[in-house]
Amino acid sequence: MPAKIPLNKLPLDKTLLDKTPLNGVVSKTLPQRLWGNAYLLLSLTTLMWAGNAVASRLAVGQISPMALTSLRWVFVCAILPWLMRHELAAYWPVLKARWRYVVMTGAVGFTAFNALMYLAGYSTTAINIGILQGAIPIFVLVGAFVAHRTAIGPLQALGVFVTLLGVMVVASRGDYHVLTQFAFFPGDLLMILASFFYAGYTVAIHSRPVMPGLVFFTALAIVACLASLPLFGVEIALGHSYWPTPKGWLILAFVVIFPSLISQIFFLRAVELIGPGRAGVFVNLVPVFAPILAVFILGEQLALYHGLALALVLGGIFIAERLGKR
């Protein structure tokens, strides 16, 4: 009878201890798979941006517009600059050399856009806010032509016209008397102006300083925080500001965590994965998600003119961005 060998002395086949699957592919954890899925990240990003439109309506009576605008960036700047302090220090010479550009871009794209959108929430619906945001890509196309003389082909021009028709349908609430009497709702006009501002920001960032996207975003967030403080001060001086209610604090927390921080990180990651061109197309989901959220969360009613306007806006974008580039 062969001698017994203690179990701890037995030679072990290394393959028994190797956790690598036989096919050589290491399985990823769920967070890793999500982090590598650009399309999921972009869908979540645009869902958060659409949620910002709903937040502008939820905030009415809960937190004043300039308080929401200012405190949003105050809390972002309480977190992000500290986390990015080494990167900011490394790129400070570049930022300093382009300080006028950085200040203008942050003030227009982050402060002015959000301040106008939160003001618009007092006199228009979240559905309208979302659909009007859908016109931003077309405003970008026009802005690129004005700023850089980027050529606009016939189909792109048609797309611009169709989208602008959709904007007019929203702004007029489907009533031609509003157009003939120029009796637009203030909130719709504010949102159109906000969209113009964001389009200008989008055109401007094509010539941004060479640095990681998160570093640039942090610099703009600091500018937005500083630029929003005078607006908050004016609101207080005029007696229009008020202390946030408990619901107002929850709305502020949502805006800080999701549209301000997580969505930006997701978007930057998606751009790394598939490039800015393909990632930018997903912005067109905002006017789709916003009305859906507005109906389910706010109980807003979709009207026939909303459907017509959404079809015109998305149709115009398709003509301009897809057919026009062939």
Number of C-alpha atoms within 10 A of each C-alpha: 3 4 5 6 8 7 8 7 7 8 7 10 8 8 10 8 8 9 10 12 10 9 6 8 8 10 10 10 9 9 9 10 11 13 15 16 15 23 16 13 23 25 20 17 25 24 22 24 25 29 24 26 31 27 23 28 24 21 24 16 14 20 24 23 27 26 24 28 30 23 19 26 26 19 16 19 20 11 13 18 18 12 12 14 12 12 17 20 12 12 16 15 11 14 22 11 11 13 14 10 17 22 19 17 24 25 23 23 24 25 27 20 23 28 24 23 29 30 22 27 26 19 16 21 21 30 29 28 32 28 31 29 26 25 27 25 27 26 23 21 21 22 20 20 14 11 11 10 10 12 12 17 12 11 18 24 18 17 26 26 17 23 31 20 17 29 24 20 23 25 25 20 21 18 13 12 12 16 15 9 8 10 11 16 15 16 22 25 17 22 28 23 17 26 27 23 25 24 25 21 21 20 22 19 14 9 9 15 16 10 14 11 18 17 22 20 20 24 22 23 26 21 22 28 23 19 21 25 19 13 19 22 15 13 17 15 10 9 9 13 17 14 11 18 13 11 14 20 16 15 22 22 16 18 25 20 15 19 21 21 17 17 21 19 18 20 23 21 21 24 19 14 16 13 13 13 9 13 21 14 14 15 20 20 20 25 26 19 21 26 29 19 20 25 15 10 12 17 10 15 13 14 11 10 16 20 16 15 26 26 16 22 32 22 17 27 26 17 19 27 19 13 12 17 11 7
